[in-house]
Amino acid sequence: MNTKFNYFLICFFIGLYSYSQEGIPVYSDYLSDNYYLLHPSMAGASNCAKLRLTARKQWFDQEEAPSLQTLSYNGRIGEKAGGGIILFNDKNGYHSQKGMKLTYAYHLMFSRDEIDLNQLSFGISGGLIQSQLDETSFLQSGDFDPIVDGTIVQKSSYFNVDIGMSYNYLDFYVHGTIKNAIETRRKIYSGYESDNLRKFILSTGYIFGDRDRILWEPSVLFQYTSQTTEKAVDLNLKAYKAMDFGTVWGGLSYRTSFDGAEFNNGNGISRQRYQSISPILGVNYNNFMFAYTYSHLGGDVKFGTGGFHQITLGLNLFCKREKYECHCPAIN
């Protein structure tokens, strides 16, 4: 197989879904009852405050593989407002980023009573992020490169904003968010100015079924990066089963990109798009939540046979309001 084509293809997928990310990468962790990670308008939308801790590790059989940790909290502030905070640490080889986001959301209720859900929400998050490039191991003894120092760790901090809107009506929901809404430039790669990647995210879903048997939740998430015109879609299906102690749930998510790269397979030129499939399993016990997600990357060219592992731990706090009469796990 042609080595140059392989290298280009690998760099394409890493750049598309890991290295080029600014802020929190868009993985499938939102399916672990964590829509607030993507949509600031979901801060305080639930009848409980939510504390969530996630840890994601990719390609255990590869050194310096991407990893991500997030800690988030969101809840109501008064009757109509919500707030939240997200801390995250994202590392991919020599590149890493750390950051914090603070969120304010406002919720408008159009319901005629307190048990019918008809809520329109607006949210904005302000984030301070530090990007870092570790050059200390770039050069071996005696090597020289005029644009690589080889002895420093370059750092650059910047501010950006995410804005979003959500609409929850009984068993239906739709969310729209613009991430990195303002243009931001930062110098980190030996004077190279990097533009932020503005990303548009739209997700929608519907929950149906028998509450005493199984609830089904199909959903779709679409994302578009304006600067590179990259597009991807998630097709998701989750199922919920009520138990005496809480709820057991699971699901499957399939992600594919609309863009691809060509490579030489030895017999000619082939084309490969990003594709992944992610089974997820979770349990809610009283106010505690645990979820495990495994993502498998498809295609002929990839780093290794190992997948991406993620664990989410959650705690629901200050559940004061009466639950709505709807199939709406993200709200109730």
C-alpha positions as CSV (number, residue, x, y, z in Angstrom):
1,M,0.0,0.0,0.0
2,N,1.3,3.4,-0.8
3,T,2.8,5.0,2.3
4,K,2.1,8.6,1.4
5,F,-1.6,7.8,0.8
6,N,-1.8,6.0,4.1
7,Y,-0.2,8.9,5.9
8,F,-2.5,11.4,4.3
9,L,-5.6,9.4,5.1
10,I,-4.6,9.0,8.8
11,C,-3.9,12.7,9.1
12,F,-7.2,13.5,7.5
13,F,-9.2,11.5,10.1
14,I,-7.1,12.7,13.0
15,G,-7.5,16.3,11.8
16,L,-11.2,15.9,11.3
17,Y,-12.2,14.5,14.6
18,S,-9.4,15.0,17.1
19,Y,-6.5,17.4,16.4
20,S,-8.4,20.2,14.7
21,Q,-11.0,20.3,17.5
22,E,-11.3,23.5,19.4
23,G,-13.0,23.3,22.8
24,I,-14.7,20.0,23.6
25,P,-14.6,17.5,20.8
26,V,-17.9,16.3,19.5
27,Y,-18.0,12.6,20.4
28,S,-21.0,10.5,21.4
29,D,-20.8,11.4,25.1
30,Y,-23.9,13.5,24.8
31,L,-25.9,10.2,24.6
32,S,-24.9,9.5,28.3
33,D,-27.6,11.9,29.5
34,N,-25.2,14.8,28.8
35,Y,-26.7,17.0,26.2
36,Y,-25.4,20.0,28.1
37,L,-21.8,19.2,26.9
38,L,-23.0,20.2,23.3
39,H,-25.9,22.6,23.8
40,P,-25.6,25.5,26.3
41,S,-29.4,25.9,26.1
42,M,-29.8,22.7,28.1
43,A,-28.3,24.2,31.2
44,G,-30.9,23.9,33.9
45,A,-33.5,22.4,31.5
46,S,-34.0,19.3,33.7
47,N,-36.0,19.1,36.9
48,C,-32.7,18.1,38.6
49,A,-29.3,19.6,38.7
50,K,-26.8,17.3,36.9
51,L,-23.2,16.5,37.8
52,R,-21.4,14.5,35.2
53,L,-17.8,13.2,34.9
54,T,-16.6,11.6,31.7
55,A,-13.3,9.9,30.8
56,R,-12.5,8.9,27.2
57,K,-9.5,7.0,26.0
58,Q,-8.8,6.0,22.4
59,W,-6.6,3.3,20.9
60,F,-5.1,1.7,24.0
61,D,-2.6,-0.1,21.7
62,Q,-1.1,3.2,20.5
63,E,1.2,5.6,22.4
64,E,0.1,9.2,22.8
65,A,-3.4,8.3,21.8
66,P,-6.2,10.9,22.2
67,S,-7.9,11.2,25.6
68,L,-10.5,13.5,27.0
69,Q,-11.8,14.2,30.5
70,T,-14.8,16.4,31.3
71,L,-16.5,17.5,34.5
72,S,-19.8,19.4,34.2
73,Y,-22.5,20.7,36.4
74,N,-25.7,22.5,35.4
75,G,-29.0,23.3,37.2
76,R,-31.8,25.9,37.6
77,I,-31.2,29.4,38.9
78,G,-34.6,30.6,40.0
79,E,-37.8,29.8,38.0
80,K,-36.7,30.6,34.4
81,A,-32.9,30.7,34.4
82,G,-30.2,28.0,34.4
83,G,-26.5,28.0,34.8
84,G,-23.6,25.6,34.3
85,I,-19.9,25.0,34.3
86,I,-17.7,22.7,32.2
87,L,-14.0,21.8,32.9
88,F,-12.2,19.7,30.3
89,N,-8.8,18.4,29.4
90,D,-8.2,17.1,25.9
91,K,-4.9,15.5,24.8
92,N,-3.7,14.2,21.5
93,G,0.0,13.3,21.2
94,Y,2.0,16.5,21.5
95,H,-1.0,18.7,21.3
96,S,-3.4,19.3,24.2
97,Q,-6.0,21.8,25.4
98,K,-7.5,22.7,28.7
99,G,-10.5,24.9,29.3
100,M,-13.4,26.1,31.3
101,K,-16.9,27.1,30.1
102,L,-19.5,29.1,32.0
103,T,-23.1,29.0,30.8
104,Y,-26.3,31.0,31.3
105,A,-29.6,29.7,29.9
106,Y,-33.1,31.1,29.9
107,H,-36.2,28.9,29.7
108,L,-39.6,30.0,28.5
109,M,-42.5,27.7,29.4
110,F,-45.7,27.7,27.2
111,S,-47.5,25.0,29.1
112,R,-50.9,25.4,30.6
113,D,-49.9,23.5,33.7
114,E,-46.8,22.3,35.5
115,I,-46.9,18.7,34.2
116,D,-47.1,19.4,30.5
117,L,-43.7,20.1,28.8
118,N,-43.6,22.9,26.3
119,Q,-40.3,24.7,26.8
120,L,-38.2,27.0,24.6
121,S,-34.6,27.5,25.9
122,F,-31.8,29.9,24.9
123,G,-28.2,29.5,26.1
124,I,-24.8,31.1,25.9
125,S,-21.4,29.7,27.1
126,G,-18.2,31.7,27.4
127,G,-15.1,29.6,27.4
128,L,-11.4,30.3,28.2
129,I,-9.2,27.7,26.5
130,Q,-5.5,27.1,26.5
131,S,-3.9,25.2,23.6
132,Q,-0.5,23.7,24.1
133,L,2.2,22.2,21.8
134,D,5.0,20.2,23.4
135,E,8.1,20.5,21.3
136,T,10.5,19.0,23.9
137,S,10.7,15.6,22.2
138,F,10.5,16.8,18.5
139,L,14.3,16.8,17.9
140,Q,16.9,14.2,18.7
141,S,20.4,15.1,19.8
142,G,22.3,16.9,17.0
143,D,19.1,17.5,14.9
144,F,18.3,21.1,13.7
145,D,15.1,22.6,12.4
146,P,14.8,26.4,12.0
147,I,11.0,26.4,12.9
148,V,11.2,23.9,15.8
149,D,12.9,25.0,19.1
150,G,12.8,21.5,20.6
151,T,13.2,22.7,24.1
152,I,9.9,24.6,24.8
153,V,6.2,24.0,25.4
154,Q,4.3,26.5,23.3
155,K,1.0,27.8,24.9
156,S,-1.7,30.1,23.7
157,S,-4.9,31.1,25.4
158,Y,-8.1,32.4,23.8
159,F,-11.7,33.2,24.6
160,N,-14.7,32.0,22.6
161,V,-18.5,31.7,22.8
162,D,-21.1,29.0,22.1
163,I,-24.7,30.0,21.6
164,G,-27.7,27.7,21.3
165,M,-31.4,27.1,21.4
166,S,-33.5,24.1,22.4
167,Y,-37.2,23.3,22.1
168,N,-38.7,20.5,24.2
169,Y,-42.4,19.6,23.6
170,L,-43.7,16.5,25.3
171,D,-41.8,13.6,23.8
172,F,-40.1,15.6,21.0
173,Y,-36.9,17.7,21.2
174,V,-34.7,19.7,18.9
175,H,-31.4,21.5,19.7
176,G,-29.3,23.9,17.6
177,T,-25.9,25.3,18.6
178,I,-23.1,27.3,17.1
179,K,-19.8,26.5,18.7
180,N,-16.8,28.9,18.5
181,A,-19.2,31.6,17.3
182,I,-16.7,34.4,17.3
183,E,-13.5,34.6,15.2
184,T,-10.4,33.9,17.2
185,R,-6.8,33.8,16.1
186,R,-3.9,32.5,18.2
187,K,-0.2,31.9,17.6
188,I,1.1,28.6,18.7
189,Y,2.8,26.8,15.8
190,S,6.0,28.9,15.6
191,G,4.1,32.0,14.6
192,Y,1.4,30.3,12.5
193,E,-1.9,31.9,13.1
194,S,-4.7,29.4,13.6
195,D,-8.3,30.4,13.0
196,N,-11.0,28.9,15.1
197,L,-13.3,26.3,13.5
198,R,-16.9,27.5,13.8
199,K,-19.1,24.5,14.1
200,F,-22.9,24.2,13.6
201,I,-24.7,21.4,15.4
202,L,-28.3,20.4,15.0
203,S,-29.9,17.4,16.8
204,T,-33.4,16.2,17.1
205,G,-35.2,13.1,18.5
206,Y,-38.5,11.6,19.7
207,I,-39.3,9.1,22.5
208,F,-42.2,6.7,22.2
209,G,-43.3,3.4,23.7
210,D,-44.8,1.9,26.8
211,R,-43.4,3.4,30.0
212,D,-44.1,0.1,31.9
213,R,-42.2,-1.9,29.2
214,I,-39.7,-0.3,26.9
215,L,-39.2,3.3,25.7
216,W,-37.5,3.9,22.3
217,E,-35.6,7.1,21.4
218,P,-34.4,7.5,17.8
219,S,-32.4,10.7,17.2
220,V,-30.2,12.4,14.7
221,L,-27.3,14.8,15.1
222,F,-25.8,16.8,12.2
223,Q,-22.6,18.8,12.4
224,Y,-21.0,21.2,9.9
225,T,-17.6,23.0,10.2
226,S,-17.8,26.2,8.2
227,Q,-14.1,26.8,7.5
228,T,-13.4,23.4,6.2
229,T,-16.9,22.5,5.0
230,E,-16.7,19.1,6.8
231,K,-20.0,17.5,7.4
232,A,-21.0,14.5,9.6
233,V,-24.2,12.8,10.9
234,D,-25.0,10.6,13.8
235,L,-27.9,8.1,13.6
236,N,-28.8,7.0,17.1
237,L,-31.3,4.6,18.8
238,K,-31.7,4.2,22.5
239,A,-34.0,2.0,24.6
240,Y,-35.1,2.5,28.3
241,K,-36.4,-0.2,30.6
242,A,-37.9,0.8,34.0
243,M,-36.8,-1.3,36.9
244,D,-37.6,-1.3,40.7
245,F,-34.4,0.4,41.5
246,G,-34.3,2.9,38.5
247,T,-33.8,2.5,34.8
248,V,-31.6,0.3,32.6
249,W,-30.9,1.7,29.1
250,G,-28.7,1.1,26.1
251,G,-28.3,2.2,22.6
252,L,-26.4,2.3,19.3
253,S,-24.9,5.2,17.5
254,Y,-23.6,5.3,13.9
255,R,-21.5,8.2,12.7
256,T,-20.4,8.9,9.2
257,S,-18.8,11.8,7.4
258,F,-19.8,13.2,4.1
259,D,-16.1,13.8,3.2
260,G,-13.4,11.3,2.6
261,A,-9.9,10.7,1.4
262,E,-8.4,8.5,-1.4
263,F,-5.7,5.9,-0.8
264,N,-3.9,3.2,-2.8
265,N,-5.0,-0.3,-1.7
266,G,-2.4,-2.0,-3.8
267,N,-4.8,-2.7,-6.7
268,G,-5.9,0.8,-7.4
269,I,-7.3,3.9,-5.7
270,S,-10.0,3.5,-3.0
271,R,-11.9,6.1,-1.1
272,Q,-12.6,6.0,2.6
273,R,-14.9,8.1,4.8
274,Y,-14.9,8.3,8.5
275,Q,-17.3,5.7,10.0
276,S,-17.8,4.6,13.6
277,I,-20.3,2.5,15.5
278,S,-20.8,3.1,19.2
279,P,-22.8,0.8,21.5
280,I,-23.7,2.3,24.8
281,L,-25.0,0.8,28.1
282,G,-26.2,2.7,31.2
283,V,-28.0,2.4,34.4
284,N,-29.8,4.9,36.7
285,Y,-29.9,3.9,40.3
286,N,-31.9,6.3,42.4
287,N,-30.0,9.6,41.7
288,F,-26.8,8.0,40.4
289,M,-26.0,7.2,36.8
290,F,-23.3,5.1,35.2
291,A,-22.7,4.6,31.5
292,Y,-20.1,2.9,29.3
293,T,-19.6,3.6,25.6
294,Y,-17.4,1.8,23.2
295,S,-16.6,3.2,19.7
296,H,-15.3,1.1,16.9
297,L,-13.7,2.8,13.9
298,G,-14.5,1.3,10.5
299,G,-12.6,1.3,7.2
300,D,-9.4,-0.4,5.8
301,V,-7.0,2.2,7.1
302,K,-6.8,2.9,10.9
303,F,-4.3,3.1,13.7
304,G,-5.1,-0.2,15.4
305,T,-7.6,-2.8,16.2
306,G,-8.5,-1.2,19.6
307,G,-11.6,1.0,19.9
308,F,-12.4,4.1,22.0
309,H,-13.6,3.6,25.6
310,Q,-15.6,6.0,27.6
311,I,-17.0,5.9,31.1
312,T,-19.6,8.4,32.5
313,L,-20.5,8.9,36.1
314,G,-23.4,11.1,37.0
315,L,-25.3,12.4,40.1
316,N,-28.7,14.1,40.0
317,L,-29.1,16.8,42.7
318,F,-31.8,19.1,44.1
319,C,-34.7,17.4,42.3
320,K,-37.5,19.7,43.5
321,R,-40.0,20.0,40.7
322,E,-42.7,17.5,39.8
323,K,-41.9,15.4,36.8
324,Y,-43.6,16.1,33.5
325,E,-46.1,13.7,32.1
326,C,-44.0,12.8,29.0
327,H,-41.3,10.4,27.9
328,C,-38.4,12.8,28.3
329,P,-35.4,11.3,30.1
330,A,-33.2,14.4,29.5
331,I,-35.8,16.6,31.3
332,N,-37.4,14.4,33.9
